């Protein structure tokens, strides 16, 4: 067998994290998967259709952004320094009602894809409206995605009649059922914007299609009061009482959890994605990450949308998450760097049900790979065996492959026309500026 791509002269981390980086290694790709990986001498007789010289760069599995609203790049910086309720109800919801349409979702999701690829993200779990156009954008850029159609109880972009929201989501699932890069899913916005009936119907749809069900859960202290006043319980217990929590449910944010909530999430097998930068900016609080991990809950990490972050750089997200937990617990080893790297790779893959396909560099896994330039002053010297989390920047990522396809090489996007995308988003942004 002749590999399609051969990466030469790369560094590899020790799989057990006990030894220094292994230099002078190679990695071969056949089709969409890794077919061989190891020291260079094992590849002496191997010829490939294409050879990419790593120049001593560190090869790592592509990062997995567990939660994003990609199209919200249009609203980056539009409503900064506000509480979540004010930000959402007085700025974001009105802006979405006015500006979210197919063209906007398509181009702004493409821009988000570029931003994520530039910082090493190869998979994103996205949830929004007009999600068909986000999925189309991701497919064209080569970004792997779990794309979830938004469900909410009031008129929404693309679904002006709320009575048709479940049918609309069902059509979306059917449309993207067999795409190699896109896995369609369902995104119920939250327990305070979706009635019990809507939540049950959305989850039943996800179960019937054997796909994931995402929901914002326990993000703010105000949400806790709102759900308790209406349902008489916490958001997590409300979802549990409705029978919605299982291994196919992913709870986003999960900041305000008590011990009972954590026990329920562990017992039901539901996954969690934390978004530390968004929580910091909106002063929502800090998710009890240590307690989640101690209970064996599957936890990933996400950026949220650019309107509440304001960047889609998962490397920055990991760094912030590690340090935030150190400070909150006054414990320098509260959540070590390798734990965050795991959450952004194989742990994130487990949350999304993709752990058999991605998240590690090993034979048989899909070739979702990033190459990191270690030859920079801020990354020298290299002492450890893992990603140098506290020193690395998103801009250190030089080359990205997704599903065996080279989508970025030497900081140049190859899979689509980035200049066209930027120009189209600027055109859309001018419309927003004129209305301010």
C-alpha positions in Angstrom: 0.0 0.0 0.0 1.3 3.4 -1.0 0.3 6.1 1.6 -1.3 9.2 0.3 0.6 11.5 2.6 3.8 11.0 4.6 4.7 13.5 7.4 8.5 13.3 8.0 10.8 14.8 10.6 8.1 15.4 13.2 8.2 15.2 17.0 5.7 13.0 18.9 4.6 13.1 22.5 5.1 10.0 24.6 1.7 8.2 24.7 2.0 7.6 28.4 3.3 11.1 29.2 6.4 9.8 30.9 9.2 10.5 28.5 10.5 13.5 26.5 9.2 14.3 23.1 10.3 11.8 20.5 12.1 13.5 17.6 12.8 12.3 14.0 9.4 10.5 13.6 7.1 9.9 10.7 3.3 9.5 10.2 1.7 8.0 7.2 -1.9 8.6 6.0 -3.9 6.4 3.7 -7.3 7.9 2.7 -8.9 9.5 5.8 -6.9 7.6 8.4 -3.5 7.2 10.0 -1.9 3.9 8.7 1.5 4.0 10.4 3.2 6.1 13.0 6.6 5.8 14.6 10.4 6.5 14.4 11.8 7.4 11.0 13.9 4.3 10.5 10.7 2.2 10.2 9.7 4.2 7.1 13.0 3.9 5.2 11.4 1.7 2.4 8.1 3.6 2.3 7.2 5.8 -0.6 4.2 8.1 -0.5 2.3 10.1 -3.1 3.0 13.2 -1.2 5.7 14.0 1.4 5.3 16.9 3.9 8.4 17.8 5.8 7.7 18.5 9.5 11.0 20.4 10.1 11.0 19.2 13.7 7.5 20.4 14.5 5.3 18.7 17.2 2.5 16.6 15.8 -0.6 16.4 18.0 -4.2 15.3 17.5 -6.5 18.1 16.3 -8.4 20.0 19.0 -12.1 19.5 19.6 -14.2 22.6 20.4 -17.1 21.1 22.3 -19.4 24.1 22.0 -19.7 27.0 19.6 -22.2 29.2 17.8 -20.0 29.8 14.8 -22.2 32.3 12.9 -22.0 34.7 15.9 -18.7 35.9 14.6 -20.8 38.7 13.1 -21.6 39.9 16.6 -18.1 39.8 18.0 -17.7 42.9 20.2 -21.2 44.0 19.5 -22.4 43.9 23.2 -19.4 43.6 25.5 -19.4 44.0 29.3 -23.0 43.1 30.1 -24.7 40.5 32.3 -25.9 37.4 30.5 -29.6 38.3 30.8 -29.0 41.9 29.5 -26.6 40.7 26.8 -29.0 37.9 25.6 -32.4 39.6 25.9 -31.6 43.2 25.0 -28.9 42.7 22.4 -28.3 39.2 21.1 -31.8 38.0 20.6 -32.9 41.2 18.8 -29.7 41.1 16.7 -30.4 37.5 15.8 -34.0 38.3 14.8 -32.8 41.0 12.5 -29.6 39.7 11.0 -29.6 35.9 11.2 -30.4 34.6 7.7 -28.9 31.9 5.5 -26.3 34.1 3.9 -25.1 35.4 7.2 -24.9 31.9 8.8 -23.0 30.5 5.8 -20.3 33.2 5.6 -19.9 33.9 9.3 -19.5 30.1 10.0 -16.8 30.0 7.3 -15.0 32.8 9.1 -15.3 30.9 12.4 -14.0 27.8 10.7 -10.9 29.6 9.6 -10.3 31.0 13.0 -10.5 27.6 14.6 -8.3 25.9 12.0 -5.7 28.6 12.5 -5.4 27.6 16.2 -5.5 23.8 15.7 -9.2 23.0 16.1 -10.2 20.2 13.7 -13.7 19.4 15.1 -16.4 21.7 16.4 -19.8 21.0 18.0 -21.9 23.9 16.7 -25.5 24.8 17.6 -27.5 27.5 15.9 -30.3 28.5 13.6 -30.3 28.0 9.8 -27.8 25.2 10.8 -28.0 23.7 7.3 -26.0 26.7 6.1 -23.4 26.3 8.9 -23.0 22.6 8.1 -22.5 23.5 4.4 -19.9 26.0 5.4 -18.0 23.5 7.6 -18.2 20.9 4.9 -16.7 23.3 2.3 -13.9 24.4 4.7 -13.0 20.8 5.6 -13.8 21.2 9.3 -15.2 18.2 11.0 -18.5 19.2 12.8 -21.3 18.0 15.0 -23.8 20.5 13.7 -27.0 20.9 15.8 -30.2 22.6 14.7 -31.5 25.1 17.3 -34.9 24.5 18.9 -36.6 27.2 20.9 -40.1 28.1 21.9 -40.5 31.5 20.2 -40.1 32.5 16.5 -36.5 31.9 15.5 -34.5 32.6 12.3 -35.6 30.0 9.7 -38.4 28.8 11.9 -40.9 31.7 12.2 -43.6 29.3 13.4 -42.5 27.7 16.7 -45.0 24.9 16.1 -42.8 23.6 13.3 -39.5 23.6 15.2 -39.3 19.9 15.8 -40.2 19.1 12.2 -37.6 21.5 11.0 -34.9 19.9 13.2 -36.0 16.4 11.8 -35.6 17.6 8.2 -32.1 18.9 9.1 -31.1 15.5 10.6 -32.3 13.7 7.5 -30.5 16.1 5.1 -27.1 15.6 6.7 -27.4 12.0 7.9 -24.6 10.4 5.8 -22.0 13.2 5.3 -18.4 12.0 6.1 -17.5 15.2 8.0 -20.8 16.4 9.4 -22.8 14.7 12.1 -26.2 16.3 12.5 -27.7 16.8 16.0 -30.3 18.6 18.0 -29.7 21.7 20.1 -32.5 22.7 22.6 -31.5 26.2 23.7 -32.1 26.0 27.4 -34.6 24.9 30.1 -35.9 28.5 30.3 -36.5 29.0 26.6 -37.9 25.6 26.0 -41.1 24.2 27.6 -41.0 20.7 29.1 -43.0 19.5 26.1 -40.5 21.0 23.7 -37.6 19.5 25.6 -39.1 16.0 25.6 -40.0 16.2 21.9 -36.5 17.4 20.9 -34.9 14.6 23.0 -37.2 12.0 21.5 -36.2 13.1 18.0 -32.5 12.9 18.9 -33.0 9.4 20.4 -35.0 8.2 17.3 -32.2 9.4 15.0 -29.4 8.0 17.4 -27.8 11.4 17.6 -26.7 13.9 20.2 -28.9 16.3 22.2 -27.3 19.5 23.4 -28.7 22.0 25.9 -27.4 25.1 27.8 -27.7 24.0 31.5 -27.3 25.8 34.8 -25.2 28.6 33.2 -26.1 31.4 35.7 -27.4 31.8 39.2 -30.4 33.6 37.7 -31.3 30.5 35.7 -31.3 28.4 38.9 -34.0 30.7 40.3 -36.0 30.8 37.1 -36.2 27.1 36.8 -36.8 26.5 40.5 -39.7 29.0 40.5 -41.3 27.4 37.5 -40.4 23.7 38.0 -39.6 23.5 41.7 -36.2 22.0 41.1 -32.7 22.7 39.7 -32.2 22.7 35.9 -30.3 19.4 36.1 -33.0 17.8 38.2 -35.7 19.3 35.9 -34.0 17.6 32.9 -33.6 14.4 34.9 -37.3 14.3 35.9 -38.2 14.7 32.2 -36.0 11.7 31.4 -33.6 13.7 29.2 -30.3 12.8 30.7 -28.3 9.9 29.2 -25.1 9.3 27.4 -26.5 11.1 24.3 -27.1 14.4 26.2 -24.5 17.1 26.4 -25.0 19.8 29.0 -23.3 23.1 28.1 -21.7 25.4 30.7 -23.0 23.5 33.8 -21.7 26.2 36.2 -24.2 26.2 39.0 -24.4 22.6 40.1 -24.8 21.2 43.6 -23.7 17.8 44.8 -27.0 16.1 43.9 -26.8 17.6 40.3 -23.3 16.2 40.0 -24.3 12.8 41.2 -27.2 12.7 38.7 -25.0 13.6 35.8 -22.5 10.9 36.8 -25.2 8.3 37.2 -26.9 9.1 33.9 -23.7 9.2 31.8 -24.5 12.7 30.4 -21.6 14.7 29.1 -20.6 18.2 29.9 -18.8 21.0 28.0 -17.4 23.9 30.0 -16.7 27.3 28.4 -14.4 29.2 30.8 -13.7 32.3 28.8 -17.4 32.9 28.1 -18.2 32.3 31.8 -15.5 34.7 32.8 -16.6 37.5 30.4 -20.2 37.2 31.4 -19.3 36.7 35.1 -21.6 33.6 35.1 -19.4 31.7 37.6 -17.0 28.8 37.4 -18.0 25.2 36.6 -17.0 22.8 39.4 -14.6 21.0 37.1 -12.6 19.1 39.7 -15.8 17.6 41.2 -17.0 16.6 37.7 -13.7 14.8 36.9 -13.6 13.2 40.3 -17.0 11.6 39.6 -15.8 10.3 36.2 -18.1 12.6 34.2 -17.1 13.0 30.6 -16.1 16.6 30.2 -15.0 18.6 27.1 -14.1 22.2 26.6 -15.6 24.8 24.3 -15.2 28.4 23.3 -18.9 29.3 23.0 -19.6 31.9 20.3 -17.4 34.9 19.4 -20.0 37.3 20.8 -19.4 36.0 24.4 -15.7 35.1 24.3 -14.6 36.9 21.9 -12.2 34.4 20.3 -12.4 30.8 19.1 -8.9 29.8 20.1 -9.1 26.5 22.1 -5.5 26.7 23.1 -6.3 30.0 24.9 -9.4 28.4 26.4 -7.4 25.5 27.9 -4.8 27.9 29.4 -7.6 30.0 31.0 -9.4 26.9 32.3 -6.4 25.5 34.0 -5.4 28.7 35.7 -9.0 29.6 36.7 -9.3 26.3 38.6 -6.0 26.8 40.3 -7.1 30.2 41.6 -10.6 29.1 42.6 -9.3 26.2 44.6 -6.1 27.9 45.7 -4.5 24.7 44.5 -1.7 24.8 41.9 -2.4 21.2 40.9 -6.2 21.4 40.8 -6.5 20.6 37.1 -3.1 19.9 35.5 -2.3 20.9 31.9 -2.4 17.3 30.7 -6.0 17.1 31.9 -7.0 20.1 29.9 -5.2 18.7 26.8 -7.2 15.5 27.3 -10.4 17.4 27.5 -9.7 19.1 24.2 -8.7 15.9 22.4 -9.7 12.3 23.4 -12.0 13.6 26.3 -13.8 15.9 24.0 -14.1 13.1 21.4 -15.7 10.9 24.1 -18.3 13.6 25.0 -19.3 13.8 21.3 -19.3 10.0 20.8 -16.4 10.2 18.4 -13.7 8.6 20.5 -13.4 5.6 18.3 -12.6 7.9 15.3 -10.6 10.9 16.6 -8.8 12.3 19.6 -5.5 10.4 19.4 -2.6 9.9 17.0 -2.7 6.2 16.4 -3.1 3.8 13.6 -6.7 3.4 12.4 -7.9 6.8 13.8 -8.9 9.5 11.4 -6.0 11.8 10.4 -7.0 15.0 12.3 -3.6 16.4 13.0 -1.9 19.7 13.8 1.8 20.5 13.6 3.1 23.0 16.1 6.2 25.1 15.5 8.5 24.6 18.6 11.3 26.7 17.2 10.1 30.0 18.7 11.6 31.9 21.7 8.5 31.5 23.9 8.5 27.7 23.4 12.2 27.1 24.2 13.4 25.1 25.9 11.0 22.1 25.8 11.3 20.0 28.9 8.1 18.0 29.1 6.3 15.3 27.0 3.0 17.1 26.5 1.7 20.1 24.8 3.5 23.1 26.5 0.1 24.5 27.4 1.2 27.5 29.4 3.5 28.8 26.7 1.9 27.8 23.4 -0.2 30.2 21.3 -2.7 29.5 18.7 -0.5 31.2 16.1 2.2 28.5 16.8 0.0 26.0 14.8 1.5 25.8 11.4 -0.2 23.0 9.5 -3.5 21.2 9.9 -4.9 18.0 8.4 -8.5 16.9 8.8 -9.8 13.5 7.7 -6.5 13.0 5.8 -6.9 16.3 3.9 -4.4 19.1 4.1 -6.5 22.2 5.0 -3.8 24.5 6.2 0.0 24.5 5.5 2.5 27.0 6.8 -0.3 29.2 8.1 -2.1 29.3 4.7 -5.6 28.1 4.4 -5.9 25.7 1.5 -9.4 24.4 1.6 -11.3 27.6 0.7 -10.9 31.2 -0.2 -10.4 33.1 3.0 -10.1 36.5 1.4 -13.6 36.1 -0.1 -15.0 35.0 3.2 -13.5 38.0 5.1 -14.9 40.3 2.4 -18.4 38.8 2.7 -18.4 39.1 6.5 -17.3 42.7 6.3 -20.2 43.4 3.9 -22.6 41.9 6.4 -21.0 43.8 9.3 -21.5 47.1 7.5 -25.3 46.4 7.6 -25.1 45.9 11.4 -23.0 49.1 11.8 -25.6 51.2 9.9 -28.3 50.2 12.3 -26.4 50.9 15.5 
